[in-house]
């Protein structure tokens, strides 16, 4: 759990810092330094919105008791899985044009003469990243928080953010060995593996509560080869959803997840090729 929390905070914080960095650089380079205080005001507003969502989730979890609380936590874990997958697919589509779209939005806000547009744009961007992080962390850490693991939870989140700042600074140096493109490709794979792990956890909880049939449980026993409780097996269980004694429903869900992700990525690449051909055709005609 510690590793998962650290990784999520690190990856999401890098993305949020990147967005803020792009906006900050544009305002400075365009000579609109007056908009910087609105930028930081937007950052604060975005963090407040994300915090309110966290408070709402904690409140909802407190109001629920018994089985309802366990179902709520399982749903949050599955929601986190869906959000992580959606985020990866979104970044694959928008990653190339993110800088241009942010700068276009800033230019539009500044040209209108109102820096509140800058604050709103930043607040929405930060709140989006923050809200996703809140759902991810709460879905993974609700049980940990209830069992008194708040110190470990906070330490993992703090280290993740510190690592994100260090990563951003390193990538800004423009190293040939580790570029933004490589960073996002590597973390995309890790995020999808983590999403699959969350899916397994959510299905496991719903099966345990009796809301899903296990069918055959376990379908196999591979603990003699690789135990999922420690060592390499424990690491794979945390970051890839490995189970030494999986139920049939979990195996079907796991395989189904990767089939769906692969087909969505294939469709995404096909759409990108079509768009590229249209752009080349339009340029040739012009």
QUIJOCOR-V219545 format. One record per helix or strand of 3 or more residues. SS is the DSSP state (~ for helix, > for strand). FROM is the first residue (numbers start at 1). TO is the last residue. If there is no record, write none. Layout:
ss/from/to
SS/FROM/TO
SS/FROM/TO
//
This chain:
ss/from/to
~/2/29
~/33/63
~/66/94
~/98/111
~/116/146
~/150/172
~/180/209
~/231/240
~/248/285
//
